[in-house]
Structures are given as C-alpha cells and as structure tokens.
Amino acid sequence: MNNPLPPRQKEVLTLAASGAPYKCIADDLGISVEAVQRHMDNIRATLGIDSIAKLTHYALAKKMVKNEYAK
C-alpha cells in the first residue's frame, strides 16, 4: 500500500509536515480549524502514527514535502 490517505488528507498532512499551523492550513484549504484537527486525527489513526514528528518523517519518506537538507 503506497499511500492510504485520500487527497484531502494528503493536502492537510503535506501542509502540517511543512510546519504550517492548523489555522493557516484551514485558511489555505477553506475549511475550519476543527476540520483540520479531524483530518489529522484520521491521518494518525489510518497510519498508526502518534506524533507530528513521525508524521513529518512519513511525509518526507513519501516525498510529500521537500527535504531542504537532503543533498
């Protein structure tokens, strides 16, 4: 299974892994902060990952975000 997340959850995770606060994610996507939180809860449940650091690592591994430190 390459990436089990639906498109909207991928968008939310990409922005969160890039360091965007939930308020900015909500504004960028035109959804509420509560919807962002629900998406993040669903992402954590789907992936079985419990921290933003581990979610960021996942997003980097899946090339969902650019690793500025990679050579």
FIBA-94840 format. One record per residue: residue number from 1; x, y, z negated of N, C-alpha, C, O in turn. Coordinates in steps of 0.1 Angstrom, whole numbers, plus 5000, padded with zeros to 4 digits. Layout:
# residues N
<site><nr>NUM</nr><n_px>X</n_px><n_py>Y</n_py><n_pz>Z</n_pz><ca_px>X</ca_px><ca_py>Y</ca_py><ca_pz>Z</ca_pz><c_px>X</c_px><c_py>Y</c_py><c_pz>Z</c_pz><o_px>X</o_px><o_py>Y</o_py><o_pz>Z</o_pz></site>
...
END
This chain:
# residues 71
<site><nr>1</nr><n_px>5009</n_px><n_py>4988</n_py><n_pz>5000</n_pz><ca_px>5000</ca_px><ca_py>5000</ca_py><ca_pz>5000</ca_pz><c_px>5009</c_px><c_py>5012</c_py><c_pz>5000</c_pz><o_px>5016</o_px><o_py>5015</o_py><o_pz>4990</o_pz></site>
<site><nr>2</nr><n_px>5009</n_px><n_py>5020</n_py><n_pz>5011</n_pz><ca_px>5018</ca_px><ca_py>5031</ca_py><ca_pz>5012</ca_pz><c_px>5014</c_px><c_py>5043</c_py><c_pz>5003</c_pz><o_px>5022</o_px><o_py>5047</o_py><o_pz>4995</o_pz></site>
<site><nr>3</nr><n_px>5002</n_px><n_py>5048</n_py><n_pz>5004</n_pz><ca_px>4998</ca_px><ca_py>5059</ca_py><ca_pz>4996</ca_pz><c_px>4983</c_px><c_py>5058</c_py><c_pz>4994</c_pz><o_px>4975</o_px><o_py>5061</o_py><o_pz>5003</o_pz></site>
<site><nr>4</nr><n_px>4979</n_px><n_py>5053</n_py><n_pz>4982</n_pz><ca_px>4964</ca_px><ca_py>5050</ca_py><ca_pz>4980</ca_pz><c_px>4956</c_px><c_py>5063</c_py><c_pz>4977</c_pz><o_px>4944</o_px><o_py>5061</o_py><o_pz>4974</o_pz></site>
<site><nr>5</nr><n_px>4961</n_px><n_py>5075</n_py><n_pz>4978</n_pz><ca_px>4953</ca_px><ca_py>5087</ca_py><ca_pz>4975</ca_pz><c_px>4946</c_px><c_py>5092</c_py><c_pz>4987</c_pz><o_px>4951</o_px><o_py>5092</o_py><o_pz>4998</o_pz></site>
<site><nr>6</nr><n_px>4933</n_px><n_py>5097</n_py><n_pz>4985</n_pz><ca_px>4926</ca_px><ca_py>5103</ca_py><ca_pz>4995</ca_pz><c_px>4932</c_px><c_py>5117</c_py><c_pz>4998</c_pz><o_px>4940</o_px><o_py>5122</o_py><o_pz>4990</o_pz></site>
<site><nr>7</nr><n_px>4929</n_px><n_py>5123</n_py><n_pz>5010</n_pz><ca_px>4936</ca_px><ca_py>5135</ca_py><ca_pz>5014</ca_pz><c_px>4935</c_px><c_py>5146</c_py><c_pz>5004</c_pz><o_px>4945</o_px><o_py>5153</o_py><o_pz>5002</o_pz></site>
<site><nr>8</nr><n_px>4924</n_px><n_py>5149</n_py><n_pz>4998</n_pz><ca_px>4923</ca_px><ca_py>5160</ca_py><ca_pz>4988</ca_pz><c_px>4932</c_px><c_py>5158</c_py><c_pz>4976</c_pz><o_px>4939</o_px><o_py>5167</o_py><o_pz>4971</o_pz></site>
<site><nr>9</nr><n_px>4933</n_px><n_py>5145</n_py><n_pz>4971</n_pz><ca_px>4942</ca_px><ca_py>5142</ca_py><ca_pz>4960</ca_pz><c_px>4956</c_px><c_py>5144</c_py><c_pz>4964</c_pz><o_px>4965</o_px><o_py>5148</o_py><o_pz>4956</o_pz></site>
<site><nr>10</nr><n_px>4960</n_px><n_py>5140</n_py><n_pz>4977</n_pz><ca_px>4973</ca_px><ca_py>5143</ca_py><ca_pz>4982</ca_pz><c_px>4977</c_px><c_py>5158</c_py><c_pz>4982</c_pz><o_px>4988</o_px><o_py>5161</o_py><o_pz>4978</o_pz></site>
<site><nr>11</nr><n_px>4967</n_px><n_py>5166</n_py><n_pz>4986</n_pz><ca_px>4969</ca_px><ca_py>5180</ca_py><ca_pz>4986</ca_pz><c_px>4972</c_px><c_py>5185</c_py><c_pz>4971</c_pz><o_px>4981</o_px><o_py>5193</o_py><o_pz>4969</o_pz></site>
<site><nr>12</nr><n_px>4963</n_px><n_py>5181</n_py><n_pz>4962</n_pz><ca_px>4965</ca_px><ca_py>5185</ca_py><ca_pz>4948</ca_pz><c_px>4978</c_px><c_py>5181</c_py><c_pz>4943</c_pz><o_px>4985</o_px><o_py>5189</o_py><o_pz>4936</o_pz></site>
<site><nr>13</nr><n_px>4982</n_px><n_py>5168</n_py><n_pz>4945</n_pz><ca_px>4994</ca_px><ca_py>5163</ca_py><ca_pz>4940</ca_pz><c_px>5006</c_px><c_py>5170</c_py><c_pz>4946</c_pz><o_px>5016</o_px><o_py>5173</o_py><o_pz>4939</o_pz></site>
<site><nr>14</nr><n_px>5006</n_px><n_py>5173</n_py><n_pz>4959</n_pz><ca_px>5017</ca_px><ca_py>5180</ca_py><ca_pz>4965</ca_pz><c_px>5019</c_px><c_py>5194</c_py><c_pz>4959</c_pz><o_px>5030</o_px><o_py>5197</o_py><o_pz>4956</o_pz></site>
<site><nr>15</nr><n_px>5008</n_px><n_py>5201</n_py><n_pz>4957</n_pz><ca_px>5009</ca_px><ca_py>5214</ca_py><ca_pz>4951</ca_pz><c_px>5014</c_px><c_py>5213</c_py><c_pz>4936</c_pz><o_px>5023</o_px><o_py>5221</o_py><o_pz>4932</o_pz></site>
<site><nr>16</nr><n_px>5009</n_px><n_py>5204</n_py><n_pz>4929</n_pz><ca_px>5013</ca_px><ca_py>5202</ca_py><ca_pz>4915</ca_pz><c_px>5027</c_px><c_py>5198</c_py><c_pz>4914</c_pz><o_px>5035</o_px><o_py>5203</o_py><o_pz>4905</o_pz></site>
<site><nr>17</nr><n_px>5032</n_px><n_py>5189</n_py><n_pz>4922</n_pz><ca_px>5045</ca_px><ca_py>5184</ca_py><ca_pz>4922</ca_pz><c_px>5055</c_px><c_py>5195</c_py><c_pz>4927</c_pz><o_px>5067</o_px><o_py>5195</o_py><o_pz>4923</o_pz></site>
<site><nr>18</nr><n_px>5050</n_px><n_py>5205</n_py><n_pz>4934</n_pz><ca_px>5058</ca_px><ca_py>5216</ca_py><ca_pz>4938</ca_pz><c_px>5059</c_px><c_py>5227</c_py><c_pz>4927</c_pz><o_px>5066</o_px><o_py>5237</o_py><o_pz>4928</o_pz></site>
<site><nr>19</nr><n_px>5052</n_px><n_py>5224</n_py><n_pz>4916</n_pz><ca_px>5053</ca_px><ca_py>5233</ca_py><ca_pz>4904</ca_pz><c_px>5042</c_px><c_py>5243</c_py><c_pz>4903</c_pz><o_px>5042</o_px><o_py>5252</o_py><o_pz>4894</o_pz></site>
<site><nr>20</nr><n_px>5032</n_px><n_py>5243</n_py><n_pz>4912</n_pz><ca_px>5021</ca_px><ca_py>5252</ca_py><ca_pz>4911</ca_pz><c_px>5012</c_px><c_py>5250</c_py><c_pz>4899</c_pz><o_px>5008</o_px><o_py>5238</o_py><o_pz>4896</o_pz></site>
<site><nr>21</nr><n_px>5008</n_px><n_py>5260</n_py><n_pz>4892</n_pz><ca_px>4999</ca_px><ca_py>5259</ca_py><ca_pz>4881</ca_pz><c_px>4985</c_px><c_py>5255</c_py><c_pz>4886</c_pz><o_px>4982</o_px><o_py>5258</o_py><o_pz>4898</o_pz></site>
<site><nr>22</nr><n_px>4977</n_px><n_py>5249</n_py><n_pz>4878</n_pz><ca_px>4964</ca_px><ca_py>5244</ca_py><ca_pz>4882</ca_pz><c_px>4955</c_px><c_py>5256</c_py><c_pz>4887</c_pz><o_px>4948</o_px><o_py>5254</o_py><o_pz>4897</o_pz></site>
<site><nr>23</nr><n_px>4957</n_px><n_py>5268</n_py><n_pz>4881</n_pz><ca_px>4949</ca_px><ca_py>5279</ca_py><ca_pz>4886</ca_pz><c_px>4953</c_px><c_py>5283</c_py><c_pz>4900</c_pz><o_px>4944</o_px><o_py>5286</o_py><o_pz>4908</o_pz></site>
<site><nr>24</nr><n_px>4965</n_px><n_py>5282</n_py><n_pz>4904</n_pz><ca_px>4970</ca_px><ca_py>5285</ca_py><ca_pz>4917</ca_pz><c_px>4965</c_px><c_py>5275</c_py><c_pz>4927</c_pz><o_px>4961</o_px><o_py>5278</o_py><o_pz>4938</o_pz></site>
<site><nr>25</nr><n_px>4966</n_px><n_py>5262</n_py><n_pz>4923</n_pz><ca_px>4961</ca_px><ca_py>5251</ca_py><ca_pz>4931</ca_pz><c_px>4946</c_px><c_py>5253</c_py><c_pz>4934</c_pz><o_px>4942</o_px><o_py>5252</o_py><o_pz>4945</o_pz></site>
<site><nr>26</nr><n_px>4939</n_px><n_py>5256</n_py><n_pz>4924</n_pz><ca_px>4924</ca_px><ca_py>5258</ca_py><ca_pz>4925</ca_pz><c_px>4922</c_px><c_py>5270</c_py><c_pz>4935</c_pz><o_px>4913</o_px><o_py>5268</o_py><o_pz>4944</o_pz></site>
<site><nr>27</nr><n_px>4929</n_px><n_py>5281</n_py><n_pz>4933</n_pz><ca_px>4927</ca_px><ca_py>5292</ca_py><ca_pz>4942</ca_pz><c_px>4931</c_px><c_py>5289</c_py><c_pz>4957</c_pz><o_px>4923</o_px><o_py>5292</o_py><o_pz>4966</o_pz></site>
<site><nr>28</nr><n_px>4942</n_px><n_py>5282</n_py><n_pz>4958</n_pz><ca_px>4946</ca_px><ca_py>5278</ca_py><ca_pz>4972</ca_pz><c_px>4936</c_px><c_py>5269</c_py><c_pz>4979</c_pz><o_px>4934</o_px><o_py>5270</o_py><o_pz>4991</o_pz></site>
<site><nr>29</nr><n_px>4930</n_px><n_py>5260</n_py><n_pz>4971</n_pz><ca_px>4921</ca_px><ca_py>5250</ca_py><ca_pz>4977</ca_pz><c_px>4907</c_px><c_py>5254</c_py><c_pz>4977</c_pz><o_px>4898</o_px><o_py>5247</o_py><o_pz>4982</o_pz></site>
<site><nr>30</nr><n_px>4904</n_px><n_py>5265</n_py><n_pz>4970</n_pz><ca_px>4890</ca_px><ca_py>5270</ca_py><ca_pz>4969</ca_pz><c_px>4881</c_px><c_py>5261</c_py><c_pz>4960</c_pz><o_px>4869</o_px><o_py>5259</o_py><o_pz>4963</o_pz></site>
<site><nr>31</nr><n_px>4887</n_px><n_py>5255</n_py><n_pz>4950</n_pz><ca_px>4880</ca_px><ca_py>5247</ca_py><ca_pz>4940</ca_pz><c_px>4882</c_px><c_py>5252</c_py><c_pz>4926</c_pz><o_px>4890</o_px><o_py>5261</o_py><o_pz>4924</o_pz></site>
<site><nr>32</nr><n_px>4875</n_px><n_py>5247</n_py><n_pz>4917</n_pz><ca_px>4877</ca_px><ca_py>5251</ca_py><ca_pz>4903</ca_pz><c_px>4889</c_px><c_py>5245</c_py><c_pz>4896</c_pz><o_px>4894</o_px><o_py>5234</o_py><o_pz>4901</o_pz></site>
<site><nr>33</nr><n_px>4893</n_px><n_py>5251</n_py><n_pz>4886</n_pz><ca_px>4904</ca_px><ca_py>5245</ca_py><ca_pz>4878</ca_pz><c_px>4900</c_px><c_py>5232</c_py><c_pz>4872</c_pz><o_px>4908</o_px><o_py>5223</o_py><o_pz>4871</o_pz></site>
<site><nr>34</nr><n_px>4887</n_px><n_py>5231</n_py><n_pz>4869</n_pz><ca_px>4882</ca_px><ca_py>5218</ca_py><ca_pz>4863</ca_pz><c_px>4883</c_px><c_py>5207</c_py><c_pz>4874</c_pz><o_px>4886</o_px><o_py>5195</o_py><o_pz>4871</o_pz></site>
<site><nr>35</nr><n_px>4880</n_px><n_py>5211</n_py><n_pz>4887</n_pz><ca_px>4881</ca_px><ca_py>5201</ca_py><ca_pz>4897</ca_pz><c_px>4896</c_px><c_py>5197</c_py><c_pz>4899</c_pz><o_px>4898</o_px><o_py>5185</o_py><o_pz>4902</o_pz></site>
<site><nr>36</nr><n_px>4905</n_px><n_py>5206</n_py><n_pz>4898</n_pz><ca_px>4919</ca_px><ca_py>5202</ca_py><ca_pz>4899</ca_pz><c_px>4923</c_px><c_py>5192</c_py><c_pz>4888</c_pz><o_px>4930</o_px><o_py>5182</o_py><o_pz>4890</o_pz></site>
<site><nr>37</nr><n_px>4918</n_px><n_py>5195</n_py><n_pz>4876</n_pz><ca_px>4921</ca_px><ca_py>5186</ca_py><ca_pz>4864</ca_pz><c_px>4915</c_px><c_py>5173</c_py><c_pz>4867</c_pz><o_px>4921</o_px><o_py>5162</o_py><o_pz>4864</o_pz></site>
<site><nr>38</nr><n_px>4903</n_px><n_py>5172</n_py><n_pz>4872</n_pz><ca_px>4897</ca_px><ca_py>5159</ca_py><ca_pz>4875</ca_pz><c_px>4905</c_px><c_py>5151</c_py><c_pz>4886</c_pz><o_px>4907</o_px><o_py>5139</o_py><o_pz>4885</o_pz></site>
<site><nr>39</nr><n_px>4909</n_px><n_py>5159</n_py><n_pz>4896</n_pz><ca_px>4917</ca_px><ca_py>5152</ca_py><ca_pz>4906</ca_pz><c_px>4930</c_px><c_py>5147</c_py><c_pz>4900</c_pz><o_px>4934</o_px><o_py>5135</o_py><o_pz>4903</o_pz></site>
<site><nr>40</nr><n_px>4937</n_px><n_py>5155</n_py><n_pz>4892</n_pz><ca_px>4949</ca_px><ca_py>5150</ca_py><ca_pz>4885</ca_pz><c_px>4946</c_px><c_py>5138</c_py><c_pz>4876</c_pz><o_px>4954</o_px><o_py>5129</o_py><o_pz>4876</o_pz></site>
<site><nr>41</nr><n_px>4935</n_px><n_py>5138</n_py><n_pz>4869</n_pz><ca_px>4932</ca_px><ca_py>5126</ca_py><ca_pz>4861</ca_pz><c_px>4930</c_px><c_py>5114</c_py><c_pz>4870</c_pz><o_px>4934</o_px><o_py>5103</o_py><o_pz>4866</o_pz></site>
<site><nr>42</nr><n_px>4923</n_px><n_py>5116</n_py><n_pz>4881</n_pz><ca_px>4920</ca_px><ca_py>5104</ca_py><ca_pz>4890</ca_pz><c_px>4934</c_px><c_py>5100</c_py><c_pz>4897</c_pz><o_px>4936</o_px><o_py>5088</o_py><o_pz>4898</o_pz></site>
<site><nr>43</nr><n_px>4942</n_px><n_py>5109</n_py><n_pz>4900</n_pz><ca_px>4955</ca_px><ca_py>5105</ca_py><ca_pz>4905</ca_pz><c_px>4963</c_px><c_py>5097</c_py><c_pz>4895</c_pz><o_px>4969</o_px><o_py>5087</o_py><o_pz>4899</o_pz></site>
<site><nr>44</nr><n_px>4963</n_px><n_py>5102</n_py><n_pz>4883</n_pz><ca_px>4971</ca_px><ca_py>5094</ca_py><ca_pz>4872</ca_pz><c_px>4965</c_px><c_py>5080</c_py><c_pz>4871</c_pz><o_px>4972</o_px><o_py>5070</o_py><o_pz>4870</o_pz></site>
<site><nr>45</nr><n_px>4952</n_px><n_py>5079</n_py><n_pz>4871</n_pz><ca_px>4945</ca_px><ca_py>5066</ca_py><ca_pz>4869</ca_pz><c_px>4948</c_px><c_py>5057</c_py><c_pz>4881</c_pz><o_px>4951</o_px><o_py>5045</o_py><o_pz>4880</o_pz></site>
<site><nr>46</nr><n_px>4947</n_px><n_py>5063</n_py><n_pz>4893</n_pz><ca_px>4949</ca_px><ca_py>5055</ca_py><ca_pz>4905</ca_pz><c_px>4964</c_px><c_py>5049</c_py><c_pz>4906</c_pz><o_px>4966</o_px><o_py>5038</o_py><o_pz>4909</o_pz></site>
<site><nr>47</nr><n_px>4973</n_px><n_py>5058</n_py><n_pz>4903</n_pz><ca_px>4987</ca_px><ca_py>5054</ca_py><ca_pz>4904</ca_pz><c_px>4993</c_px><c_py>5048</c_py><c_pz>4892</c_pz><o_px>5004</o_px><o_py>5042</o_py><o_pz>4892</o_pz></site>
<site><nr>48</nr><n_px>4986</n_px><n_py>5049</n_py><n_pz>4880</n_pz><ca_px>4991</ca_px><ca_py>5044</ca_py><ca_pz>4868</ca_pz><c_px>5003</c_px><c_py>5051</c_py><c_pz>4863</c_pz><o_px>5012</o_px><o_py>5046</o_py><o_pz>4857</o_pz></site>
<site><nr>49</nr><n_px>5003</n_px><n_py>5064</n_py><n_pz>4866</n_pz><ca_px>5014</ca_px><ca_py>5073</ca_py><ca_pz>4862</ca_pz><c_px>5009</c_px><c_py>5083</c_py><c_pz>4852</c_pz><o_px>4998</o_px><o_py>5090</o_py><o_pz>4854</o_pz></site>
<site><nr>50</nr><n_px>5016</n_px><n_py>5085</n_py><n_pz>4840</n_pz><ca_px>5010</ca_px><ca_py>5093</ca_py><ca_pz>4830</ca_pz><c_px>5016</c_px><c_py>5107</c_py><c_pz>4828</c_pz><o_px>5012</o_px><o_py>5114</o_py><o_pz>4819</o_pz></site>
<site><nr>51</nr><n_px>5026</n_px><n_py>5110</n_py><n_pz>4835</n_pz><ca_px>5032</ca_px><ca_py>5124</ca_py><ca_pz>4833</ca_pz><c_px>5035</c_px><c_py>5131</c_py><c_pz>4846</c_pz><o_px>5036</o_px><o_py>5125</o_py><o_pz>4857</o_pz></site>
<site><nr>52</nr><n_px>5035</n_px><n_py>5144</n_py><n_pz>4845</n_pz><ca_px>5037</ca_px><ca_py>5152</ca_py><ca_pz>4857</ca_pz><c_px>5051</c_px><c_py>5150</c_py><c_pz>4863</c_pz><o_px>5053</o_px><o_py>5150</o_py><o_pz>4875</o_pz></site>
<site><nr>53</nr><n_px>5061</n_px><n_py>5147</n_py><n_pz>4854</n_pz><ca_px>5074</ca_px><ca_py>5144</ca_py><ca_pz>4859</ca_pz><c_px>5074</c_px><c_py>5132</c_py><c_pz>4867</c_pz><o_px>5081</o_px><o_py>5131</o_py><o_pz>4878</o_pz></site>
<site><nr>54</nr><n_px>5068</n_px><n_py>5121</n_py><n_pz>4863</n_pz><ca_px>5067</ca_px><ca_py>5109</ca_py><ca_pz>4870</ca_pz><c_px>5059</c_px><c_py>5110</c_py><c_pz>4883</c_pz><o_px>5062</o_px><o_py>5104</o_py><o_pz>4893</o_pz></site>
<site><nr>55</nr><n_px>5048</n_px><n_py>5119</n_py><n_pz>4883</n_pz><ca_px>5040</ca_px><ca_py>5121</ca_py><ca_pz>4895</ca_pz><c_px>5049</c_px><c_py>5129</c_py><c_pz>4905</c_pz><o_px>5048</o_px><o_py>5127</o_py><o_pz>4917</o_pz></site>
<site><nr>56</nr><n_px>5057</n_px><n_py>5138</n_py><n_pz>4900</n_pz><ca_px>5066</ca_px><ca_py>5146</ca_py><ca_pz>4909</ca_pz><c_px>5076</c_px><c_py>5136</c_py><c_pz>4915</c_pz><o_px>5079</o_px><o_py>5137</o_py><o_pz>4927</o_pz></site>
<site><nr>57</nr><n_px>5082</n_px><n_py>5127</n_py><n_pz>4907</n_pz><ca_px>5091</ca_px><ca_py>5117</ca_py><ca_pz>4913</ca_pz><c_px>5084</c_px><c_py>5109</c_py><c_pz>4924</c_pz><o_px>5090</o_px><o_py>5106</o_py><o_pz>4934</o_pz></site>
<site><nr>58</nr><n_px>5072</n_px><n_py>5105</n_py><n_pz>4921</n_pz><ca_px>5064</ca_px><ca_py>5097</ca_py><ca_pz>4931</ca_pz><c_px>5062</c_px><c_py>5106</c_py><c_pz>4944</c_pz><o_px>5064</o_px><o_py>5101</o_py><o_pz>4955</o_pz></site>
<site><nr>59</nr><n_px>5058</n_px><n_py>5118</n_py><n_pz>4942</n_pz><ca_px>5056</ca_px><ca_py>5127</ca_py><ca_pz>4954</ca_pz><c_px>5069</c_px><c_py>5129</c_py><c_pz>4962</c_pz><o_px>5069</o_px><o_py>5129</o_py><o_pz>4974</o_pz></site>
<site><nr>60</nr><n_px>5080</n_px><n_py>5130</n_py><n_pz>4955</n_pz><ca_px>5093</ca_px><ca_py>5131</ca_py><ca_pz>4962</ca_pz><c_px>5096</c_px><c_py>5119</c_py><c_pz>4969</c_pz><o_px>5101</o_px><o_py>5119</o_py><o_pz>4981</o_pz></site>
<site><nr>61</nr><n_px>5094</n_px><n_py>5107</n_py><n_pz>4963</n_pz><ca_px>5097</ca_px><ca_py>5094</ca_py><ca_pz>4969</ca_pz><c_px>5089</c_px><c_py>5092</c_py><c_pz>4982</c_pz><o_px>5093</o_px><o_py>5086</o_py><o_pz>4991</o_pz></site>
<site><nr>62</nr><n_px>5076</n_px><n_py>5097</n_py><n_pz>4981</n_pz><ca_px>5067</ca_px><ca_py>5095</ca_py><ca_pz>4993</ca_pz><c_px>5069</c_px><c_py>5107</c_py><c_pz>5003</c_pz><o_px>5061</o_px><o_py>5108</o_py><o_pz>5013</o_pz></site>
<site><nr>63</nr><n_px>5078</n_px><n_py>5116</n_py><n_pz>5000</n_pz><ca_px>5081</ca_px><ca_py>5127</ca_py><ca_pz>5009</ca_pz><c_px>5069</c_px><c_py>5136</c_py><c_pz>5011</c_pz><o_px>5066</o_px><o_py>5142</o_py><o_pz>5021</o_pz></site>
<site><nr>64</nr><n_px>5062</n_px><n_py>5137</n_py><n_pz>5000</n_pz><ca_px>5050</ca_px><ca_py>5146</ca_py><ca_pz>5000</ca_pz><c_px>5055</c_px><c_py>5161</c_py><c_pz>4997</c_pz><o_px>5048</o_px><o_py>5170</o_py><o_pz>5000</o_pz></site>
<site><nr>65</nr><n_px>5066</n_px><n_py>5162</n_py><n_pz>4990</n_pz><ca_px>5072</ca_px><ca_py>5175</ca_py><ca_pz>4988</ca_pz><c_px>5087</c_px><c_py>5174</c_py><c_pz>4992</c_pz><o_px>5093</o_px><o_py>5164</o_py><o_pz>4992</o_pz></site>
<site><nr>66</nr><n_px>5092</n_px><n_py>5186</n_py><n_pz>4995</n_pz><ca_px>5106</ca_px><ca_py>5186</ca_py><ca_pz>4999</ca_pz><c_px>5115</c_px><c_py>5187</c_py><c_pz>4987</c_pz><o_px>5113</o_px><o_py>5194</o_py><o_pz>4978</o_pz></site>
<site><nr>67</nr><n_px>5126</n_px><n_py>5179</n_py><n_pz>4987</n_pz><ca_px>5136</ca_px><ca_py>5179</ca_py><ca_pz>4976</ca_pz><c_px>5147</c_px><c_py>5189</c_py><c_pz>4980</c_pz><o_px>5155</o_px><o_py>5186</o_py><o_pz>4989</o_pz></site>
<site><nr>68</nr><n_px>5146</n_px><n_py>5200</n_py><n_pz>4974</n_pz><ca_px>5156</ca_px><ca_py>5211</ca_py><ca_pz>4978</ca_pz><c_px>5170</c_px><c_py>5208</c_py><c_pz>4974</c_pz><o_px>5179</o_px><o_py>5214</o_py><o_pz>4979</o_pz></site>
<site><nr>69</nr><n_px>5172</n_px><n_py>5198</n_py><n_pz>4965</n_pz><ca_px>5185</ca_px><ca_py>5194</ca_py><ca_pz>4961</ca_pz><c_px>5191</c_px><c_py>5182</c_py><c_pz>4968</c_pz><o_px>5203</o_px><o_py>5179</o_py><o_pz>4966</o_pz></site>
<site><nr>70</nr><n_px>5183</n_px><n_py>5176</n_py><n_pz>4977</n_pz><ca_px>5189</ca_px><ca_py>5165</ca_py><ca_pz>4984</ca_pz><c_px>5198</c_px><c_py>5170</c_py><c_pz>4995</c_pz><o_px>5196</o_px><o_py>5181</o_py><o_pz>5001</o_pz></site>
<site><nr>71</nr><n_px>5208</n_px><n_py>5162</n_py><n_pz>4998</n_pz><ca_px>5217</ca_px><ca_py>5166</ca_py><ca_pz>5009</ca_pz><c_px>5215</c_px><c_py>5158</c_py><c_pz>5021</c_pz><o_px>5222</o_px><o_py>5160</o_py><o_pz>5031</o_pz></site>
END
